[in-house]
Amino acid sequence: MVERALSFGSVAEAYERFRPGYPVELLELVTAYAGGPIRTALEIGAGTGKATRLFAQGGIAVTATEPDAAMLAELRKHLPANVTTVQAAFEDLPLDSSYDLVYSAAALHWTNPEGRWARMAALVRPGGVFTSFGVPIQLSDPALKEAVRAARAPYLGYDGVPSPDGTPEDRPMQWPGTELEQSEWFTDVRQAVIERRLTMSADDYIGQLSTVSAYVMLPPADRDEVFRRTLEVLPETVEIDAQITAHLARRH
Ligand SMILES: C[S@@+](CC[C@H](N)C(=O)[O-])C[C@H]1O[C@@H](n2cnc3c(N)ncnc32)[C@H](O)[C@@H]1O
């Protein structure tokens, strides 16, 4: 799992190029939930900085942390002035400062579950906000989704990341909201969805898949074959469901 968690660096440039960024509605959602000014934020697993730029654009002083040197190098190429970067995994962050906001974009599931919420609680100031959000990118058309699944099946089964605590997909509250609700340090747990549909070329869709850990971990020859077979069943442009699911909680 650690190997998979640190697999992104090899595709840092493709990650920056092909993964969709985060919309301003997300910043508005977090700001409205906070109910007061957010001056400082700590970002966990900042990657190439897609969410860093969103929160920095809101005038927040962001400390962006990321363990992977290649991802961090990509992030530093487009760095707003109010962002500080630190090369560190969540588990190694010093607990000597706390922030108005701590957030993690598509990265929390890679952190060690042991002691996760105690560490998080130490990093969020009392009354401050924690948020985690992710974007499972899916083809909108169910028939196309099935065709793509069948095309990759000989090489790769499930290409997502299973729920870290095994919460079934039909439950109203998903992970990490489930864990936050159980946590003694956080309250007012909410789950919010920002609907988003994108259109992209089949080539860009494959480019985006090339940054997804399940594909990054395949032997290169198998990966090429999966992408070749997938391209064969795709039309020139595809519709993507890229809705953002965010979990928000307030530190006691
Ligand atoms: C899917 S990428 C998300 C990057 C970025 N936050 C975004 O939304 O585009 C996951 C990131 O988590 C980082 N990561 C993996 N293990 C981590 C850990 N233990 N602590 C912090 N970040 C971690 C990876 O290096 C990678 O950059």
Ligand as a Chemical Component Dictionary entry (heavy atoms), coordinates in Angstrom:
data_LIG
# 
_chem_comp.id                   LIG 
_chem_comp.type                 NON-POLYMER 
_chem_comp.pdbx_formal_charge   0 
_chem_comp.three_letter_code    LIG 
# 
loop_
_chem_comp_atom.comp_id 
_chem_comp_atom.atom_id 
_chem_comp_atom.alt_atom_id 
_chem_comp_atom.type_symbol 
_chem_comp_atom.charge 
_chem_comp_atom.model_Cartn_x 
_chem_comp_atom.model_Cartn_y 
_chem_comp_atom.model_Cartn_z 
_chem_comp_atom.pdbx_ordinal 
LIG C1  C1  C 0  -4.236 11.302 -5.823 1  
LIG S1  S1  S 1  -2.883 12.333 -5.311 2  
LIG C2  C2  C 0  -3.739 13.854 -4.880 3  
LIG C3  C3  C 0  -2.885 15.067 -5.073 4  
LIG C4  C4  C 0  -3.578 16.425 -4.876 5  
LIG N1  N1  N 0  -3.986 16.602 -3.499 6  
LIG C5  C5  C 0  -4.756 16.603 -5.817 7  
LIG O1  O1  O 0  -5.893 16.603 -5.351 8  
LIG O2  O2  O -1 -4.529 16.729 -7.018 9  
LIG C6  C6  C 0  -2.460 11.660 -3.724 10 
LIG C7  C7  C 0  -1.259 12.334 -3.080 11 
LIG O3  O3  O 0  -1.113 11.837 -1.741 12 
LIG C8  C8  C 0  0.266  11.748 -1.475 13 
LIG N2  N2  N 0  0.468  10.831 -0.329 14 
LIG C9  C9  C 0  0.639  9.500  -0.332 15 
LIG N3  N3  N 0  0.855  9.041  0.917  16 
LIG C10 C10 C 0  0.786  10.133 1.738  17 
LIG C11 C11 C 0  0.956  10.327 3.160  18 
LIG N4  N4  N 0  1.202  9.315  3.967  19 
LIG N5  N5  N 0  0.858  11.589 3.653  20 
LIG C12 C12 C 0  0.588  12.631 2.832  21 
LIG N6  N6  N 0  0.426  12.505 1.493  22 
LIG C13 C13 C 0  0.525  11.278 0.952  23 
LIG C14 C14 C 0  0.844  11.246 -2.801 24 
LIG O4  O4  O 0  2.240  11.480 -2.890 25 
LIG C15 C15 C 0  0.040  12.040 -3.810 26 
LIG O5  O5  O 0  0.662  13.269 -4.154 27 
# 
loop_
_chem_comp_bond.comp_id 
_chem_comp_bond.atom_id_1 
_chem_comp_bond.atom_id_2 
_chem_comp_bond.value_order 
_chem_comp_bond.pdbx_ordinal 
LIG C1  S1  SING 1  
LIG S1  C2  SING 2  
LIG S1  C6  SING 3  
LIG C2  C3  SING 4  
LIG C3  C4  SING 5  
LIG C4  N1  SING 6  
LIG C4  C5  SING 7  
LIG C5  O1  DOUB 8  
LIG C5  O2  SING 9  
LIG C6  C7  SING 10 
LIG C7  O3  SING 11 
LIG C7  C15 SING 12 
LIG O3  C8  SING 13 
LIG C8  N2  SING 14 
LIG C8  C14 SING 15 
LIG N2  C9  SING 16 
LIG N2  C13 SING 17 
LIG C9  N3  DOUB 18 
LIG N3  C10 SING 19 
LIG C10 C11 SING 20 
LIG C10 C13 DOUB 21 
LIG C11 N4  SING 22 
LIG C11 N5  DOUB 23 
LIG N5  C12 SING 24 
LIG C12 N6  DOUB 25 
LIG N6  C13 SING 26 
LIG C14 O4  SING 27 
LIG C14 C15 SING 28 
LIG C15 O5  SING 29 
# 
